[in-house]
Amino acid sequence: MKLKIHDAVDYSVIKFPAAAPVPKEFPQLKSFKSITYTEEECSVIVPTDTIDLNAALAVDPGWFIIQIVGELDFSLVGILTQLANPLAENSISIFALSTYNTDYLLIKSTEKEKTIQVLEEAGHTFS
């Protein structure tokens, strides 16, 4: 698969209460960002230090993002497995996120070089 490292920015995964409003800074952010609401929580992924964290329940900084390049058809099977398995075999933890078009992996920045090496050895390429 062709992969792309998304921005050269440090990202944070942030947990807010389930009823938290969308952070006021969110619409203006130009880089990758994500917000997901469930009955239990509101999870936000943004570049570190870009939103107000006063209401945050937990903050985990130090992530980078890998994007699968191109649009993935919903009928495709095993896409994330092709990435997750070699990473798991090398003790690299992932946080997977999907959009309508494609999939993203968040990986701790401390594992960046090892991640790239493992994925390239598994036959994936970076653009």
Buried (B, 14 or more C-beta within 10 A) or exposed (E): BEBBBBBEBEBBBBBBEEEBEEBEEBEEEEEBBBBEBEEEBBBBBBBBEBBEBEEBEEEBBBBBBBBBBEEBEEEEEEBBEBBBEBBEEBEBEBBEBEEEEBBBBBBBBEBBEBBBEBBEEBEBEEE
